Amino acid sequence: MKQALRTMVWIVIGIVVLAGISVGVLLYIKKHHHTSGTPVSISAKQMAALQVTLPQMTTNLDASGIIQFTLTLQAADKATAKELNLMEPQISDQVNEIMRQFSSDELRSDAGLNELKSTIVRDVNKLLPSGKVTAAYLSQILVQ
């Protein structure tokens, strides 16, 4: 009888341990899945602190014409903003190269401007050692 009771106690302990492990794994997976799917929201003030504005530039375009603009890059974090400030000459050079690939007709359309912005983000991200730019904003655009 003692042997049967001892076996029952071990079975109950095993079930309780397995149930505890299962609940722990389930909570862990649920917590990590939930946080990875939720976008991190930052305030406008925090967003502004992560923006780096380059000096106004004037560049020749592909076929003919020029563009004068001011470019602001949105950094993903403070370290990236610092990288952008340190690499300003290289980034300005890269942006000038990109601008020379577009014609004035392309840059007069919304589709052309959107393509330009995505090209700038992609190429600047390739240039950065470790940071990431999330957006490019063009202001004071003059295309001739």
MODELLER restraints for C-alpha pairs under 7 A, 6 or more apart:
rsr = mdl.restraints
at = mdl.atoms
rsr.add(forms.Gaussian(group=physical.xy_distance, feature=features.Distance(at['CA:50:A'], at['CA:74:A']), mean=6.00, stdev=0.5))
rsr.add(forms.Gaussian(group=physical.xy_distance, feature=features.Distance(at['CA:50:A'], at['CA:75:A']), mean=5.22, stdev=0.5))
rsr.add(forms.Gaussian(group=physical.xy_distance, feature=features.Distance(at['CA:50:A'], at['CA:77:A']), mean=6.37, stdev=0.5))
rsr.add(forms.Gaussian(group=physical.xy_distance, feature=features.Distance(at['CA:50:A'], at['CA:78:A']), mean=6.20, stdev=0.5))
rsr.add(forms.Gaussian(group=physical.xy_distance, feature=features.Distance(at['CA:50:A'], at['CA:81:A']), mean=5.79, stdev=0.5))
rsr.add(forms.Gaussian(group=physical.xy_distance, feature=features.Distance(at['CA:51:A'], at['CA:72:A']), mean=6.42, stdev=0.5))
rsr.add(forms.Gaussian(group=physical.xy_distance, feature=features.Distance(at['CA:51:A'], at['CA:73:A']), mean=5.61, stdev=0.5))
rsr.add(forms.Gaussian(group=physical.xy_distance, feature=features.Distance(at['CA:51:A'], at['CA:74:A']), mean=4.60, stdev=0.5))
rsr.add(forms.Gaussian(group=physical.xy_distance, feature=features.Distance(at['CA:51:A'], at['CA:75:A']), mean=5.96, stdev=0.5))
rsr.add(forms.Gaussian(group=physical.xy_distance, feature=features.Distance(at['CA:51:A'], at['CA:81:A']), mean=6.89, stdev=0.5))
rsr.add(forms.Gaussian(group=physical.xy_distance, feature=features.Distance(at['CA:52:A'], at['CA:72:A']), mean=5.49, stdev=0.5))
rsr.add(forms.Gaussian(group=physical.xy_distance, feature=features.Distance(at['CA:52:A'], at['CA:73:A']), mean=5.25, stdev=0.5))
rsr.add(forms.Gaussian(group=physical.xy_distance, feature=features.Distance(at['CA:52:A'], at['CA:74:A']), mean=6.58, stdev=0.5))
rsr.add(forms.Gaussian(group=physical.xy_distance, feature=features.Distance(at['CA:52:A'], at['CA:81:A']), mean=6.46, stdev=0.5))
rsr.add(forms.Gaussian(group=physical.xy_distance, feature=features.Distance(at['CA:52:A'], at['CA:84:A']), mean=6.96, stdev=0.5))
rsr.add(forms.Gaussian(group=physical.xy_distance, feature=features.Distance(at['CA:53:A'], at['CA:71:A']), mean=5.84, stdev=0.5))
rsr.add(forms.Gaussian(group=physical.xy_distance, feature=features.Distance(at['CA:53:A'], at['CA:72:A']), mean=4.11, stdev=0.5))
rsr.add(forms.Gaussian(group=physical.xy_distance, feature=features.Distance(at['CA:53:A'], at['CA:73:A']), mean=6.34, stdev=0.5))
rsr.add(forms.Gaussian(group=physical.xy_distance, feature=features.Distance(at['CA:54:A'], at['CA:70:A']), mean=6.54, stdev=0.5))
rsr.add(forms.Gaussian(group=physical.xy_distance, feature=features.Distance(at['CA:54:A'], at['CA:71:A']), mean=5.59, stdev=0.5))
rsr.add(forms.Gaussian(group=physical.xy_distance, feature=features.Distance(at['CA:54:A'], at['CA:72:A']), mean=6.16, stdev=0.5))
rsr.add(forms.Gaussian(group=physical.xy_distance, feature=features.Distance(at['CA:55:A'], at['CA:70:A']), mean=6.33, stdev=0.5))
rsr.add(forms.Gaussian(group=physical.xy_distance, feature=features.Distance(at['CA:56:A'], at['CA:69:A']), mean=5.65, stdev=0.5))
rsr.add(forms.Gaussian(group=physical.xy_distance, feature=features.Distance(at['CA:56:A'], at['CA:70:A']), mean=4.51, stdev=0.5))
rsr.add(forms.Gaussian(group=physical.xy_distance, feature=features.Distance(at['CA:57:A'], at['CA:68:A']), mean=5.60, stdev=0.5))
rsr.add(forms.Gaussian(group=physical.xy_distance, feature=features.Distance(at['CA:57:A'], at['CA:69:A']), mean=5.57, stdev=0.5))
rsr.add(forms.Gaussian(group=physical.xy_distance, feature=features.Distance(at['CA:57:A'], at['CA:70:A']), mean=6.33, stdev=0.5))
rsr.add(forms.Gaussian(group=physical.xy_distance, feature=features.Distance(at['CA:58:A'], at['CA:66:A']), mean=6.90, stdev=0.5))
rsr.add(forms.Gaussian(group=physical.xy_distance, feature=features.Distance(at['CA:58:A'], at['CA:67:A']), mean=5.59, stdev=0.5))
rsr.add(forms.Gaussian(group=physical.xy_distance, feature=features.Distance(at['CA:58:A'], at['CA:68:A']), mean=4.20, stdev=0.5))
rsr.add(forms.Gaussian(group=physical.xy_distance, feature=features.Distance(at['CA:58:A'], at['CA:69:A']), mean=6.57, stdev=0.5))
rsr.add(forms.Gaussian(group=physical.xy_distance, feature=features.Distance(at['CA:59:A'], at['CA:66:A']), mean=5.55, stdev=0.5))
rsr.add(forms.Gaussian(group=physical.xy_distance, feature=features.Distance(at['CA:59:A'], at['CA:67:A']), mean=5.42, stdev=0.5))
rsr.add(forms.Gaussian(group=physical.xy_distance, feature=features.Distance(at['CA:59:A'], at['CA:68:A']), mean=6.49, stdev=0.5))
rsr.add(forms.Gaussian(group=physical.xy_distance, feature=features.Distance(at['CA:59:A'], at['CA:96:A']), mean=6.24, stdev=0.5))
rsr.add(forms.Gaussian(group=physical.xy_distance, feature=features.Distance(at['CA:59:A'], at['CA:99:A']), mean=6.90, stdev=0.5))
rsr.add(forms.Gaussian(group=physical.xy_distance, feature=features.Distance(at['CA:60:A'], at['CA:66:A']), mean=4.35, stdev=0.5))
rsr.add(forms.Gaussian(group=physical.xy_distance, feature=features.Distance(at['CA:60:A'], at['CA:67:A']), mean=6.44, stdev=0.5))
rsr.add(forms.Gaussian(group=physical.xy_distance, feature=features.Distance(at['CA:60:A'], at['CA:100:A']), mean=6.03, stdev=0.5))
rsr.add(forms.Gaussian(group=physical.xy_distance, feature=features.Distance(at['CA:61:A'], at['CA:67:A']), mean=6.79, stdev=0.5))
rsr.add(forms.Gaussian(group=physical.xy_distance, feature=features.Distance(at['CA:61:A'], at['CA:99:A']), mean=6.08, stdev=0.5))
rsr.add(forms.Gaussian(group=physical.xy_distance, feature=features.Distance(at['CA:61:A'], at['CA:100:A']), mean=4.48, stdev=0.5))
rsr.add(forms.Gaussian(group=physical.xy_distance, feature=features.Distance(at['CA:61:A'], at['CA:101:A']), mean=6.78, stdev=0.5))
rsr.add(forms.Gaussian(group=physical.xy_distance, feature=features.Distance(at['CA:61:A'], at['CA:102:A']), mean=5.93, stdev=0.5))
rsr.add(forms.Gaussian(group=physical.xy_distance, feature=features.Distance(at['CA:61:A'], at['CA:103:A']), mean=5.51, stdev=0.5))
rsr.add(forms.Gaussian(group=physical.xy_distance, feature=features.Distance(at['CA:61:A'], at['CA:104:A']), mean=6.54, stdev=0.5))
rsr.add(forms.Gaussian(group=physical.xy_distance, feature=features.Distance(at['CA:62:A'], at['CA:100:A']), mean=4.79, stdev=0.5))
rsr.add(forms.Gaussian(group=physical.xy_distance, feature=features.Distance(at['CA:62:A'], at['CA:101:A']), mean=5.20, stdev=0.5))
rsr.add(forms.Gaussian(group=physical.xy_distance, feature=features.Distance(at['CA:62:A'], at['CA:102:A']), mean=5.23, stdev=0.5))
rsr.add(forms.Gaussian(group=physical.xy_distance, feature=features.Distance(at['CA:62:A'], at['CA:103:A']), mean=4.84, stdev=0.5))
rsr.add(forms.Gaussian(group=physical.xy_distance, feature=features.Distance(at['CA:63:A'], at['CA:103:A']), mean=5.91, stdev=0.5))
rsr.add(forms.Gaussian(group=physical.xy_distance, feature=features.Distance(at['CA:65:A'], at['CA:104:A']), mean=6.18, stdev=0.5))
rsr.add(forms.Gaussian(group=physical.xy_distance, feature=features.Distance(at['CA:65:A'], at['CA:144:A']), mean=5.19, stdev=0.5))
rsr.add(forms.Gaussian(group=physical.xy_distance, feature=features.Distance(at['CA:66:A'], at['CA:143:A']), mean=5.96, stdev=0.5))
rsr.add(forms.Gaussian(group=physical.xy_distance, feature=features.Distance(at['CA:66:A'], at['CA:144:A']), mean=5.38, stdev=0.5))
rsr.add(forms.Gaussian(group=physical.xy_distance, feature=features.Distance(at['CA:67:A'], at['CA:142:A']), mean=5.53, stdev=0.5))
rsr.add(forms.Gaussian(group=physical.xy_distance, feature=features.Distance(at['CA:67:A'], at['CA:143:A']), mean=4.48, stdev=0.5))
rsr.add(forms.Gaussian(group=physical.xy_distance, feature=features.Distance(at['CA:67:A'], at['CA:144:A']), mean=6.36, stdev=0.5))
rsr.add(forms.Gaussian(group=physical.xy_distance, feature=features.Distance(at['CA:68:A'], at['CA:141:A']), mean=5.75, stdev=0.5))
rsr.add(forms.Gaussian(group=physical.xy_distance, feature=features.Distance(at['CA:68:A'], at['CA:142:A']), mean=5.06, stdev=0.5))
rsr.add(forms.Gaussian(group=physical.xy_distance, feature=features.Distance(at['CA:68:A'], at['CA:143:A']), mean=6.59, stdev=0.5))
rsr.add(forms.Gaussian(group=physical.xy_distance, feature=features.Distance(at['CA:69:A'], at['CA:138:A']), mean=6.67, stdev=0.5))
rsr.add(forms.Gaussian(group=physical.xy_distance, feature=features.Distance(at['CA:69:A'], at['CA:139:A']), mean=6.16, stdev=0.5))
rsr.add(forms.Gaussian(group=physical.xy_distance, feature=features.Distance(at['CA:69:A'], at['CA:140:A']), mean=5.32, stdev=0.5))
rsr.add(forms.Gaussian(group=physical.xy_distance, feature=features.Distance(at['CA:69:A'], at['CA:141:A']), mean=4.48, stdev=0.5))
rsr.add(forms.Gaussian(group=physical.xy_distance, feature=features.Distance(at['CA:69:A'], at['CA:142:A']), mean=6.39, stdev=0.5))
rsr.add(forms.Gaussian(group=physical.xy_distance, feature=features.Distance(at['CA:70:A'], at['CA:138:A']), mean=5.82, stdev=0.5))
rsr.add(forms.Gaussian(group=physical.xy_distance, feature=features.Distance(at['CA:70:A'], at['CA:139:A']), mean=5.23, stdev=0.5))
rsr.add(forms.Gaussian(group=physical.xy_distance, feature=features.Distance(at['CA:70:A'], at['CA:140:A']), mean=5.94, stdev=0.5))
rsr.add(forms.Gaussian(group=physical.xy_distance, feature=features.Distance(at['CA:71:A'], at['CA:136:A']), mean=6.95, stdev=0.5))
rsr.add(forms.Gaussian(group=physical.xy_distance, feature=features.Distance(at['CA:71:A'], at['CA:137:A']), mean=5.81, stdev=0.5))
rsr.add(forms.Gaussian(group=physical.xy_distance, feature=features.Distance(at['CA:71:A'], at['CA:138:A']), mean=4.81, stdev=0.5))
rsr.add(forms.Gaussian(group=physical.xy_distance, feature=features.Distance(at['CA:71:A'], at['CA:139:A']), mean=6.44, stdev=0.5))
rsr.add(forms.Gaussian(group=physical.xy_distance, feature=features.Distance(at['CA:72:A'], at['CA:136:A']), mean=5.84, stdev=0.5))
rsr.add(forms.Gaussian(group=physical.xy_distance, feature=features.Distance(at['CA:72:A'], at['CA:137:A']), mean=5.04, stdev=0.5))
rsr.add(forms.Gaussian(group=physical.xy_distance, feature=features.Distance(at['CA:72:A'], at['CA:138:A']), mean=6.43, stdev=0.5))
rsr.add(forms.Gaussian(group=physical.xy_distance, feature=features.Distance(at['CA:73:A'], at['CA:133:A']), mean=6.60, stdev=0.5))
rsr.add(forms.Gaussian(group=physical.xy_distance, feature=features.Distance(at['CA:73:A'], at['CA:135:A']), mean=5.99, stdev=0.5))
rsr.add(forms.Gaussian(group=physical.xy_distance, feature=features.Distance(at['CA:73:A'], at['CA:136:A']), mean=4.68, stdev=0.5))
rsr.add(forms.Gaussian(group=physical.xy_distance, feature=features.Distance(at['CA:73:A'], at['CA:137:A']), mean=6.34, stdev=0.5))
rsr.add(forms.Gaussian(group=physical.xy_distance, feature=features.Distance(at['CA:74:A'], at['CA:133:A']), mean=5.64, stdev=0.5))
rsr.add(forms.Gaussian(group=physical.xy_distance, feature=features.Distance(at['CA:74:A'], at['CA:134:A']), mean=5.57, stdev=0.5))
rsr.add(forms.Gaussian(group=physical.xy_distance, feature=features.Distance(at['CA:74:A'], at['CA:135:A']), mean=5.07, stdev=0.5))
rsr.add(forms.Gaussian(group=physical.xy_distance, feature=features.Distance(at['CA:74:A'], at['CA:136:A']), mean=6.20, stdev=0.5))
rsr.add(forms.Gaussian(group=physical.xy_distance, feature=features.Distance(at['CA:75:A'], at['CA:81:A']), mean=5.31, stdev=0.5))
rsr.add(forms.Gaussian(group=physical.xy_distance, feature=features.Distance(at['CA:75:A'], at['CA:132:A']), mean=6.23, stdev=0.5))
rsr.add(forms.Gaussian(group=physical.xy_distance, feature=features.Distance(at['CA:75:A'], at['CA:133:A']), mean=4.60, stdev=0.5))
rsr.add(forms.Gaussian(group=physical.xy_distance, feature=features.Distance(at['CA:75:A'], at['CA:134:A']), mean=5.99, stdev=0.5))
rsr.add(forms.Gaussian(group=physical.xy_distance, feature=features.Distance(at['CA:76:A'], at['CA:132:A']), mean=5.64, stdev=0.5))
rsr.add(forms.Gaussian(group=physical.xy_distance, feature=features.Distance(at['CA:76:A'], at['CA:133:A']), mean=5.77, stdev=0.5))
rsr.add(forms.Gaussian(group=physical.xy_distance, feature=features.Distance(at['CA:76:A'], at['CA:134:A']), mean=5.97, stdev=0.5))
rsr.add(forms.Gaussian(group=physical.xy_distance, feature=features.Distance(at['CA:79:A'], at['CA:131:A']), mean=6.90, stdev=0.5))
rsr.add(forms.Gaussian(group=physical.xy_distance, feature=features.Distance(at['CA:80:A'], at['CA:131:A']), mean=4.51, stdev=0.5))
rsr.add(forms.Gaussian(group=physical.xy_distance, feature=features.Distance(at['CA:80:A'], at['CA:132:A']), mean=6.24, stdev=0.5))
rsr.add(forms.Gaussian(group=physical.xy_distance, feature=features.Distance(at['CA:91:A'], at['CA:124:A']), mean=6.56, stdev=0.5))
rsr.add(forms.Gaussian(group=physical.xy_distance, feature=features.Distance(at['CA:95:A'], at['CA:120:A']), mean=6.50, stdev=0.5))
rsr.add(forms.Gaussian(group=physical.xy_distance, feature=features.Distance(at['CA:104:A'], at['CA:143:A']), mean=6.31, stdev=0.5))
rsr.add(forms.Gaussian(group=physical.xy_distance, feature=features.Distance(at['CA:104:A'], at['CA:144:A']), mean=6.79, stdev=0.5))
rsr.add(forms.Gaussian(group=physical.xy_distance, feature=features.Distance(at['CA:106:A'], at['CA:112:A']), mean=4.79, stdev=0.5))
rsr.add(forms.Gaussian(group=physical.xy_distance, feature=features.Distance(at['CA:107:A'], at['CA:113:A']), mean=5.36, stdev=0.5))
rsr.add(forms.Gaussian(group=physical.xy_distance, feature=features.Distance(at['CA:117:A'], at['CA:136:A']), mean=5.57, stdev=0.5))
rsr.add(forms.Gaussian(group=physical.xy_distance, feature=features.Distance(at['CA:120:A'], at['CA:136:A']), mean=6.99, stdev=0.5))
rsr.add(forms.Gaussian(group=physical.xy_distance, feature=features.Distance(at['CA:121:A'], at['CA:133:A']), mean=6.09, stdev=0.5))
rsr.add(forms.Gaussian(group=physical.xy_distance, feature=features.Distance(at['CA:121:A'], at['CA:134:A']), mean=6.89, stdev=0.5))
rsr.add(forms.Gaussian(group=physical.xy_distance, feature=features.Distance(at['CA:121:A'], at['CA:135:A']), mean=6.19, stdev=0.5))
rsr.add(forms.Gaussian(group=physical.xy_distance, feature=features.Distance(at['CA:121:A'], at['CA:136:A']), mean=6.21, stdev=0.5))
rsr.add(forms.Gaussian(group=physical.xy_distance, feature=features.Distance(at['CA:125:A'], at['CA:132:A']), mean=5.55, stdev=0.5))
rsr.add(forms.Gaussian(group=physical.xy_distance, feature=features.Distance(at['CA:125:A'], at['CA:133:A']), mean=6.02, stdev=0.5))
